[in-house]
Amino acid sequence: MNYLKLTIQAPEDISNDIIIAHLSDFQFNGFIEEEELLIAYIAEKNFCDQSKTKFESLIVKYNLKIEKQLIVNQNWNKKWESDYEPVFVDEFCAVRATFHKPILKVKHEIVVTPKMSFGTGHHATTYMMIKQMEKLKFNQKSVLDYGCGTGVLAILAHKLGALKLTAIDIDKWAYENTLENIDINNSSNAIHVYCGKIEAAPFQKYDFILANINRNVILNTMEEMSMRLIKGGYLLASGFLNSDVELIIAAANKHGLSVNLKTQKDKWNCLLFS
């Protein structure tokens, strides 16, 4: 599968976080932030006429400079491997690639094959989700990792003692990468993986839902997520900016969820609801 590499340069007063938040509404598969630049990857087939039109509107709105380059899958993986570095969330958890040496000085080590998927821990939202998971009690609990990306959060929940786990992502690449990663981390027997929207996973109620996606998906599926929580269950959500927090909270309140905790990193937010 071929991919498009978009090198994006925004004006000084427009942060990469703002651009990423808008691009999360598209089917982009990965972002790399460099000095004064944002590099975004999307499957060539997903960059259809409708996406191009919306993207061109974004270029005009924020006065962006864009360079496009066609990248074949094999070249992308080689590039990603050369750039990928392990991620540390204090001494609680480390996420490394298969080609890195084992990391011993953390409680939990997660090994992934880094490909075109979100959730490797490099982005602030994944970091916050992992950080908050350290404080929650997953032992013997059921978990839905909604928008699983690489499957890192589901794998971590399993390492923390969760027994019944479901991971789901609409992106086929993320689905396949999650299958690969749960096998690497000896979690295949515990985590059931599905490809599609939230409805693609059989309906059941969970103790925890982990939703590291984006504002629109969270808002559009808040009712469905609330229906899939047991009484006393928790929703840990991230993938939205400061300006979206009150909107997310209002939607959660509408469906019987109350905010317990707010955290912030690099203008991104993470909310814990019960």
Backbone hydrogen bonds, N-H to C=O, Kabsch-Sander energy under -0.5 kcal/mol:
donor,donor_aa,acceptor,acceptor_aa,energy
3,Y,71,I,-3.5
4,L,42,I,-3.2
5,K,69,Q,-3.6
6,L,4,L,-0.6
6,L,40,A,-3.1
7,T,5,K,-0.6
7,T,67,E,-2.8
8,I,6,L,-0.7
8,I,38,L,-3.4
9,Q,65,K,-2.5
10,A,8,I,-0.5
14,I,11,P,-2.1
15,S,13,D,-0.6
19,I,15,S,-1.4
20,I,16,N,-3.0
21,A,17,D,-2.2
22,H,18,I,-1.6
23,L,19,I,-2.5
24,S,20,I,-1.6
25,D,22,H,-1.6
26,F,23,L,-1.9
28,F,23,L,-0.6
29,N,41,Y,-2.9
30,G,41,Y,-1.0
32,I,39,I,-2.5
34,E,32,I,-0.6
34,E,37,L,-2.2
37,L,34,E,-2.0
38,L,8,I,-2.3
39,I,32,I,-2.8
40,A,6,L,-2.5
40,A,38,L,-0.5
41,Y,30,G,-2.3
42,I,4,L,-1.8
43,A,27,Q,-0.6
44,E,2,N,-2.3
46,N,43,A,-1.3
47,F,43,A,-0.8
47,F,44,E,-1.0
48,C,46,N,-1.6
52,K,48,C,-2.7
53,T,49,D,-2.2
54,K,50,Q,-2.2
55,F,51,S,-2.7
56,E,52,K,-2.6
57,S,53,T,-1.6
58,L,54,K,-1.5
59,I,55,F,-2.1
60,V,56,E,-2.0
61,K,57,S,-2.5
62,Y,58,L,-2.1
63,N,59,I,-0.7
64,L,59,I,-1.9
65,K,9,Q,-2.5
67,E,7,T,-1.8
69,Q,5,K,-1.7
71,I,3,Y,-3.8
73,N,1,M,-0.8
76,W,72,V,-2.2
77,N,73,N,-2.2
78,K,74,Q,-1.8
79,K,75,N,-2.3
80,W,76,W,-3.0
81,E,77,N,-2.4
82,S,78,K,-1.6
83,D,79,K,-1.3
84,Y,80,W,-2.1
87,V,95,V,-2.7
89,V,93,C,-3.2
90,D,88,F,-0.7
92,F,89,V,-1.6
93,C,89,V,-1.4
94,A,108,H,-2.2
95,V,87,V,-2.5
96,R,94,A,-0.5
96,R,110,I,-2.7
98,T,112,V,-1.3
100,H,97,A,-1.7
104,L,102,P,-0.6
107,K,91,E,-2.0
108,H,92,F,-1.5
110,I,94,A,-3.0
112,V,96,R,-2.6
115,K,113,T,-0.5
117,S,115,K,-2.4
127,Y,123,H,-2.2
128,M,124,A,-2.4
129,M,125,T,-2.2
130,I,126,T,-2.4
131,K,127,Y,-2.4
132,Q,128,M,-2.6
133,M,129,M,-2.0
134,E,130,I,-1.1
135,K,132,Q,-1.3
136,L,133,M,-0.9
138,F,136,L,-0.8
140,Q,161,G,-2.6
141,K,138,F,-2.4
143,V,164,K,-2.7
144,L,208,F,-2.1
145,D,143,V,-0.5
145,D,166,T,-3.4
146,Y,144,L,-0.9
146,Y,210,L,-2.5
147,G,145,D,-0.6
147,G,168,I,-2.6
148,C,145,D,-0.5
148,C,168,I,-1.9
150,T,118,F,-0.9
150,T,148,C,-0.7
151,G,148,C,-2.8
155,I,151,G,-2.5
156,L,152,V,-2.6
157,A,153,L,-2.5
158,H,154,A,-2.1
159,K,155,I,-2.2
160,L,156,L,-1.6
161,G,158,H,-1.7
162,A,157,A,-2.5
163,L,141,K,-2.1
164,K,141,K,-1.0
165,L,163,L,-0.7
165,L,190,A,-1.5
166,T,143,V,-2.5
167,A,192,H,-2.8
168,I,145,D,-2.3
169,D,194,Y,-1.6
175,Y,171,D,-2.4
176,E,172,K,-2.6
177,N,173,W,-2.5
178,T,174,A,-2.7
179,L,175,Y,-2.0
180,E,176,E,-1.9
181,N,177,N,-2.5
182,I,178,T,-2.8
183,D,179,L,-1.3
184,I,180,E,-1.9
185,N,181,N,-1.8
186,N,183,D,-1.5
187,S,182,I,-3.6
188,S,182,I,-0.7
190,A,187,S,-1.2
191,I,187,S,-1.9
192,H,165,L,-2.5
192,H,190,A,-0.5
193,V,191,I,-0.5
194,Y,167,A,-2.5
196,G,169,D,-1.8
196,G,194,Y,-0.5
200,A,197,K,-2.5
201,A,198,I,-1.4
206,Y,228,R,-3.3
207,D,142,S,-0.9
208,F,142,S,-1.9
209,I,234,Y,-2.2
210,L,144,L,-3.2
211,A,209,I,-0.6
211,A,236,L,-2.9
212,N,146,Y,-0.7
212,N,210,L,-0.6
213,I,211,A,-0.9
213,I,238,S,-1.5
215,R,239,G,-0.8
218,I,214,N,-2.4
219,L,215,R,-2.7
220,N,216,N,-2.7
221,T,217,V,-1.6
222,M,219,L,-0.8
225,M,221,T,-2.8
226,S,222,M,-2.6
227,M,223,E,-2.0
228,R,224,E,-1.0
228,R,225,M,-0.6
229,L,226,S,-1.2
230,I,206,Y,-2.7
233,G,230,I,-2.4
234,Y,207,D,-2.7
235,L,273,F,-2.2
236,L,209,I,-2.8
236,L,234,Y,-0.5
237,A,235,L,-0.6
237,A,271,L,-2.9
238,S,211,A,-2.3
239,G,269,N,-0.9
240,F,269,N,-0.7
242,N,267,K,-1.1
244,D,241,L,-1.7
245,V,241,L,-0.6
245,V,242,N,-1.3
248,I,244,D,-2.4
249,I,245,V,-2.7
250,A,246,E,-2.4
251,A,247,L,-2.0
252,A,248,I,-2.3
253,N,249,I,-2.9
254,K,250,A,-1.9
255,H,251,A,-0.8
255,H,252,A,-0.9
256,G,253,N,-1.8
257,L,252,A,-2.6
260,N,272,L,-4.0
261,L,272,L,-1.3
263,T,270,C,-2.3
265,K,268,W,-2.4
268,W,265,K,-2.2
269,N,240,F,-2.3
270,C,263,T,-2.3
271,L,237,A,-2.8
272,L,261,L,-2.3
273,F,235,L,-3.3
273,F,271,L,-0.5
274,S,258,S,-2.3
